Amino acid sequence: MAIGYVLINVQPGTEEQVYTNVKSLPHVTDATVLFGDHDLIVKLEADDLATIAKAVVEHIRAVHGVVNTKTLAGADLN
């Protein structure tokens, strides 16, 4: 299983709308609104990193209000 975290910046005033829309997207298992350099962090789980990358490009970046994303890939050290 692959895990990815996506840091999201949104247009001012769209935080709640983006949060609501992102929570229901495929492979999203958690979403949290942040205060600071990023507006949201989203956790994705999939069979592989390619699926996570595809979910970010095709689904998360397509959400109205998303300005940019930064994807972090989780590492399995076992």
C-alpha positions, 0 to 999 in steps of 0.5 A: 500500500502507498500513502501520500500527503498533499499540502494544498493552497486555495483561493481565499474564502474557498477553504470550506468548499475545497475541504468538503469537496476533497473529502469525498474524492477517490483514495482520500482517507483524511483531510484537515484544514490548516493555518500557516503556509498551507490551507489543507493537508489531505491523506491518500491511500492507494495500491501504488504511488502512480495511483496517488499521483493520478488522483492528485492530478486528475481529482484534487487539482481539478477542485474549484478553488485549489491554487497549488499542491505539494505531494509528499510520498510516504515511505515504508521502512519495514 
